[in-house]
Amino acid sequence: MLKPEYPITTERLTLRPFTHDDLDAIHAYSSRPDVARYLYWEPRDRAAAQTYLDKAVNRTTINAEGDIIDLAVTRNDTGQTIGSVLLILTSHTHRQGEIGYILHPGHHGHGYATEAAREMLRLGFDDLHLHRIIGRLDARNTASARVLEKLGMRREAHLVENEHVKGEWCDEAIYAMLRREWQAR
Ligand SMILES: CC(C)(COP(=O)(O)OP(=O)(O)OC[C@H]1O[C@@H](n2cnc3c(N)ncnc32)[C@H](O)[C@@H]1OP(=O)(O)O)[C@@H](O)C(=O)NCCC(=O)NCCS
């Protein structure tokens, strides 16, 4: 259903499938407590990062509900792998998708997450013909909320203590964009 041509190049970034050479880069950011703070998983040691990478290298196409495209985000100026960005087909029937992103803190605050995530919206709406794409986050994750706002997504919901994560009840915020909103942007 969706088999993008790689790499995907933007003004400052290249999005491409992960390779086994990305282990150091993935471990560098996913081992950090500040990165994992609002995610479901605990900071990853090298073995856990390897397990994740083994799955990520194959996440390059979407053929069925539940499939994920998970791409390495690299900087065009330095060639460094600085994070990952993803698109999930959450419902084939309802043509729904979800985006996500993680960047190394050394590269935060330059608009890179927004630039990379916009390409996931493009893939989802223009190529996969989705009707609606969401972003879900811990409601305290203001940087992530800002990324979704900058993408033009609407804050649709604030769920109160709907999840128990890392020993505490957490609120979840949901942002969304419809296909017609993407086309009119
Ligand atoms: C979310 C994340 C990817 C954002 O990356 P980024 O490259 O810094 O994003 P951008 O530069 O495109 O935009 C970040 C915006 O949030 C703002 N921001 C950053 N930290 C903030 C904070 N603590 N409080 C409020 N706003 C904040 C920035 O000022 C910027 O907005 P601006 O352009 O209006 O100034 C990054 O923080 C990250 O990797 N976090 C850890 C993983 C994670 O939580 N991923 C999201 C899961 S839902």
The ligand as a Gaussian input file, in Angstrom:
#p B3LYP/6-31G(d) Opt

LIG

0 1
 C        9.381000      16.305000      21.039000
 C       10.719000      16.520000      20.357000
 C       10.885000      15.513000      19.230000
 C       10.762000      17.938000      19.764000
 O       11.939000      18.052000      18.979000
 P       12.461000      19.458000      18.416000
 O       13.334000      19.206000      17.231000
 O       13.027000      20.246000      19.525000
 O       11.126000      20.110000      17.925000
 P       10.985000      21.497000      17.189000
 O       12.249000      22.295000      17.267000
 O       10.413000      21.225000      15.836000
 O        9.846000      22.215000      18.064000
 C        9.905000      22.199000      19.458000
 C        9.032000      23.313000      19.977000
 O        8.741000      23.078000      21.333000
 C        9.216000      24.160000      22.118000
 N        9.691000      23.588000      23.368000
 C       10.766000      22.826000      23.572000
 N       10.865000      22.481000      24.853000
 C        9.803000      23.044000      25.472000
 C        9.348000      23.048000      26.814000
 N        9.982000      22.391000      27.767000
 N        8.225000      23.743000      27.088000
 C        7.551000      24.405000      26.122000
 N        7.944000      24.407000      24.829000
 C        9.055000      23.735000      24.525000
 C       10.283000      24.801000      21.286000
 O       10.471000      26.150000      21.664000
 C        9.695000      24.657000      19.886000
 O        8.673000      25.586000      19.638000
 P        8.943000      26.950000      18.791000
 O        9.452000      26.515000      17.443000
 O        7.619000      27.595000      18.727000
 O        9.973000      27.719000      19.548000
 C       11.887000      16.368000      21.331000
 O       11.635000      17.188000      22.439000
 C       12.087000      14.923000      21.804000
 O       12.705000      14.120000      21.118000
 N       11.598000      14.596000      23.022000
 C       11.789000      13.262000      23.599000
 C       10.973000      12.200000      22.873000
 C        9.498000      12.553000      22.845000
 O        8.925000      12.941000      23.842000
 N        8.899000      12.388000      21.646000
 C        7.503000      12.701000      21.448000
 C        6.626000      11.613000      21.961000
 S        4.909000      12.070000      21.885000

